[in-house]
Amino acid sequence: MGGPMACNVACSDFDLSVFDLDDNKIDVVYSTGAGAGRNVTRAASVAEAVRGADFIMTSLPSPKVIDAIAFGADGILENVPEGAVWIELSTNNLDIGRRIFKAGKEKGIAVLDAPVTGGVEGAAAGSLMVLTGGDEDAFAKSKPLLDVIGGEIVHLGKNGAGYVAKISQVVLCYLNSVALSEALMLGVKGGVNADKMLKIIQGSTGASYVADRYGPAILNGSYDPGFVLGLAHKDMALTLELGEAVEATLPMCTQVENIYKLAVAEYGFDANHLMAVKLLEEENGVCLRSTI
């Protein structure tokens, strides 16, 4: 997600300093922006990237990584100038988020939690929904930059609201994926062709983005390479953490989190995210496959 978003910023009217641990990702962003005649520079570290910046945008894989780059002598908070706005685009937990919000306020830095939804395709198109929590003035100041990466920019209230909204909506992707695979399995084992069963679901009260987007990726055996299994499990684990924090009982989320946990143990962190479906296929001795 971060790469396509950075490419859109690199092609905008904003000057961009970009850093990533993977030089290949920096190359893509730099060549995209430089090719469009924009001012894009390569930073050698997080500290170098944020010095002198008016805005900092981070898109990171886990709360642990967010915490690591926030604090310390080489971290964001020690090197970003007073008055800057840090737009934190990742899916994060409230505990680390609150530590960052507090530390930023103490240093005169506004922090917006602004996780995004819309998939890699939305990131590339600049059409993401950005779910933002934090100071209204900082949000207004950041809106022109957020418009570069998103088609719908929503301010939800105080810090943490963006993280809560992102986790609350993204969990449906995983619950629905498991439910879709079980519905397909029930139909196929009962004698209905897999393609016809999916088409029935897509045209029924069970119709959904998940059925349309991921149903074909189950039936063609690709299990969708657009997202990795380990990050899907990370999102489910964050859901249970949030449930504990707000004292919500989430029995379905608990079951689905365990499915993804088992799938990561079986197929590896970097497997395609719908490989969680393969657990059901192996248990039933049936691969859900298209015959078209």
matplotlib code that plots the C-alpha trace (Angstrom):
import matplotlib.pyplot as plt

x = [0.0, 2.8, 4.5, 1.6, 0.6, 4.2, 4.2, 1.1, 2.7, 5.9, 3.9, 2.0, 3.0, 4.5, 8.3, 9.0, 11.8, 11.4, 12.9, 12.3, 14.5, 14.0, 16.0, 14.0, 10.9, 12.7, 13.8, 10.2, 9.0, 12.1, 11.9, 8.1, 8.5, 11.7, 10.2, 7.3, 9.8, 9.0, 11.4, 11.9, 14.9, 16.2, 16.8, 19.4, 17.4, 14.2, 15.9, 17.1, 13.7, 11.8, 14.2, 12.7, 9.5, 6.1, 4.3, 5.4, 3.5, 4.2, 2.7, 4.1, 3.4, 2.8, 2.5, 6.0, 7.5, 5.6, 6.8, 10.4, 10.5, 8.6, 11.0, 14.8, 17.6, 17.0, 13.3, 10.6, 9.8, 13.4, 14.0, 10.9, 10.5, 8.0, 4.8, 4.9, 2.1, 2.7, 0.1, 0.2, -1.5, -0.9, -3.2, -2.1, -3.3, -4.6, -1.8, 1.1, -1.1, -1.7, 2.0, 2.7, -0.1, 1.1, 4.7, 3.9, 1.8, 4.7, 7.0, 4.6, 4.0, 0.4, -0.2, -3.1, -4.1, -5.2, -5.4, -6.6, -8.9, -9.5, -6.7, -3.6, -5.7, -7.2, -3.7, -2.5, -5.5, -5.4, -9.0, -8.5, -10.8, -8.7, -10.1, -8.7, -8.6, -7.0, -6.9, -9.3, -6.8, -4.1, -6.6, -7.6, -3.9, -3.3, -6.3, -4.7, -2.0, -4.6, -6.5, -3.5, -3.8, -7.6, -10.9, -12.8, -11.2, -13.2, -12.5, -13.9, -13.0, -10.3, -7.0, -7.6, -10.9, -9.2, -7.5, -10.7, -12.7, -10.1, -9.9, -13.7, -14.3, -11.3, -12.3, -15.3, -13.0, -11.5, -14.8, -16.5, -13.7, -14.0, -17.8, -17.6, -15.3, -17.6, -20.7, -18.8, -17.7, -21.2, -22.5, -19.7, -19.9, -23.6, -23.2, -23.3, -20.7, -18.3, -18.7, -22.4, -22.3, -20.2, -22.5, -25.6, -23.9, -23.0, -26.6, -28.2, -28.5, -25.0, -23.6, -20.5, -17.3, -15.5, -17.6, -17.0, -13.3, -12.0, -14.4, -12.6, -9.2, -10.3, -11.7, -8.6, -6.3, -4.3, -5.6, -5.0, -1.4, -2.5, -2.1, -0.1, -1.5, 0.7, -0.6, -4.2, -3.6, -2.0, -5.2, -7.3, -5.0, -5.4, -9.2, -9.1, -6.8, -9.3, -12.1, -10.4, -9.6, -13.2, -14.6, -16.4, -17.2, -16.3, -16.9, -16.8, -13.6, -12.0, -12.7, -11.5, -8.4, -7.5, -8.1, -5.6, -3.1, -3.2, -2.9, 0.2, 1.7, 1.0, 1.7, 4.0, 3.7, 4.3, 1.7, -1.2, -3.9, -6.7, -4.5, -6.6, -9.2, -6.9, -7.2, -10.9, -10.2, -7.7, -10.0, -12.8, -10.5, -11.9, -10.3, -12.7, -11.9, -13.4, -14.2, -14.5]
y = [0.0, 2.4, 2.2, 3.2, 6.0, 7.3, 7.2, 9.4, 11.9, 11.8, 12.9, 15.6, 19.2, 18.2, 17.8, 14.3, 12.7, 8.9, 6.2, 2.4, -0.5, -2.0, 0.0, -1.4, 0.2, 3.6, 3.1, 2.7, 5.9, 7.9, 6.9, 7.6, 11.1, 12.1, 10.8, 13.2, 16.1, 16.3, 17.0, 13.6, 12.8, 9.6, 9.6, 7.3, 7.0, 7.8, 10.8, 12.2, 11.8, 13.7, 16.6, 19.8, 18.1, 19.8, 16.4, 12.9, 10.0, 6.4, 3.2, 0.3, -3.4, -3.7, -1.9, -3.1, -1.4, 1.8, 1.9, 1.3, 4.2, 6.6, 6.7, 6.9, 9.1, 8.2, 8.1, 10.4, 12.2, 13.2, 14.5, 16.1, 19.9, 21.4, 22.3, 19.4, 16.9, 13.2, 11.3, 7.7, 5.6, 2.1, -0.3, 0.2, -0.7, 1.9, 1.4, 2.3, 5.0, 6.7, 6.7, 8.4, 10.9, 11.9, 12.1, 14.1, 16.6, 17.1, 17.9, 20.2, 17.7, 16.9, 13.2, 12.0, 8.4, 7.9, 4.3, 3.6, 1.1, 0.2, -2.3, -2.0, -1.1, 1.9, 2.9, 2.9, 4.8, 7.4, 6.5, 5.1, 6.0, 7.6, 7.2, 10.0, 10.7, 13.7, 17.5, 19.2, 22.0, 19.4, 17.5, 20.7, 21.5, 17.9, 17.7, 18.7, 16.0, 13.4, 14.2, 13.0, 9.5, 9.2, 9.7, 9.9, 11.6, 11.1, 12.9, 10.8, 12.7, 12.5, 10.5, 6.7, 7.0, 6.2, 3.1, 1.9, 2.4, 0.7, -2.4, -2.6, -2.6, -4.7, -7.6, -8.2, -9.0, -12.0, -13.1, -13.0, -14.8, -17.7, -17.6, -17.6, -20.6, -22.5, -21.7, -22.8, -26.0, -26.8, -26.4, -28.3, -31.2, -31.3, -31.7, -28.1, -27.0, -24.5, -21.9, -22.1, -22.0, -18.8, -17.2, -18.0, -16.4, -13.3, -12.9, -13.6, -11.9, -13.3, -11.0, -9.0, -7.4, -10.5, -12.9, -10.8, -10.0, -13.1, -15.8, -16.1, -16.1, -19.1, -21.0, -20.4, -21.5, -18.3, -17.5, -13.8, -12.6, -9.0, -9.4, -11.7, -14.2, -13.0, -9.4, -10.7, -12.5, -9.4, -7.5, -10.2, -10.2, -6.4, -6.9, -9.1, -6.5, -3.8, -6.0, -6.3, -2.6, -1.6, -4.6, -6.1, -9.8, -11.1, -14.8, -15.0, -12.9, -15.2, -18.2, -16.6, -15.3, -18.8, -20.0, -17.4, -18.2, -21.9, -21.0, -18.9, -21.8, -24.2, -22.1, -19.3, -15.6, -14.6, -17.0, -15.4, -14.3, -16.6, -19.6, -19.6, -21.2, -24.1, -25.3, -25.9, -27.6, -30.0, -30.8, -31.7, -33.3, -31.0, -28.2, -25.5, -25.1, -23.6, -26.0, -23.2]
z = [0.0, 0.9, -2.5, -4.7, -2.2, -2.3, -6.1, -6.2, -3.8, -5.9, -8.9, -7.1, -6.4, -3.0, -2.7, -1.3, 0.6, 0.6, 2.8, 3.0, 4.1, 0.7, -1.9, -4.7, -3.4, -3.1, -6.7, -7.9, -6.1, -7.2, -10.8, -10.9, -9.4, -11.2, -14.5, -14.0, -13.4, -9.6, -6.7, -5.2, -3.0, -1.5, 2.2, 3.9, 7.1, 8.9, 10.6, 7.3, 5.6, 8.3, 9.1, 7.8, 6.7, 7.0, 6.8, 7.5, 6.1, 7.3, 6.0, 8.0, 8.5, 12.2, 15.5, 16.5, 13.5, 14.1, 17.7, 16.5, 14.1, 16.4, 19.3, 19.8, 18.6, 15.0, 15.2, 13.8, 17.0, 17.8, 14.3, 12.9, 13.3, 15.7, 14.0, 11.5, 11.1, 11.2, 9.1, 10.3, 7.6, 9.1, 10.9, 14.5, 18.0, 20.4, 23.0, 20.7, 19.0, 22.3, 23.2, 19.9, 20.2, 23.7, 22.7, 19.6, 21.6, 24.1, 21.2, 19.4, 16.6, 15.5, 14.9, 12.8, 12.8, 9.2, 8.1, 4.6, 3.0, -0.6, -1.4, -3.5, -6.5, -4.7, -3.5, -7.1, -8.3, -5.5, -4.6, -1.1, 1.8, 4.5, 8.0, 10.1, 13.8, 15.5, 15.8, 13.4, 12.5, 11.7, 9.6, 7.6, 7.1, 5.8, 3.6, 0.3, 0.8, 1.8, -1.3, -3.4, -2.0, -1.3, -3.0, 0.3, 3.3, 6.5, 9.8, 12.6, 15.7, 18.3, 18.0, 17.8, 15.9, 12.6, 14.0, 15.5, 12.3, 10.2, 12.4, 12.7, 9.0, 7.8, 10.0, 7.8, 4.9, 6.8, 8.4, 5.0, 3.3, 5.7, 5.5, 1.7, 1.6, 3.9, 1.8, -1.3, 0.4, 1.5, -2.0, -3.7, -1.3, -1.8, -5.5, -6.9, -9.4, -7.8, -10.6, -10.3, -6.6, -6.6, -9.2, -7.0, -4.0, -6.0, -7.1, -3.7, -0.3, 0.4, -2.4, -1.3, -2.4, -1.0, -3.1, -6.2, -5.6, -3.8, -4.9, -8.3, -6.6, -4.5, -7.5, -9.7, -6.9, -6.8, -3.3, -4.3, -4.3, -3.5, 0.3, 2.5, 5.1, 8.0, 7.7, 7.5, 10.8, 12.2, 11.5, 13.1, 16.2, 16.4, 16.3, 19.4, 21.1, 20.3, 21.6, 24.9, 25.1, 24.5, 26.4, 23.4, 23.1, 19.6, 19.3, 15.5, 15.4, 17.9, 15.8, 12.6, 14.2, 15.2, 11.6, 10.3, 13.1, 12.1, 8.4, 9.1, 11.0, 8.2, 5.1, 6.3, 6.9, 3.2, 1.7, -0.2, 2.3, 1.0, 1.9, 5.1, 2.8, 2.1, 5.7, 5.0, 1.7, 3.3, 6.1, 3.6, 1.1, -1.6, -3.6, -4.5, -8.2, -11.3, -14.2, -16.8]

ax = plt.figure().add_subplot(projection="3d")
ax.plot(x, y, z, "-o")
ax.set_aspect("equal")
plt.show()
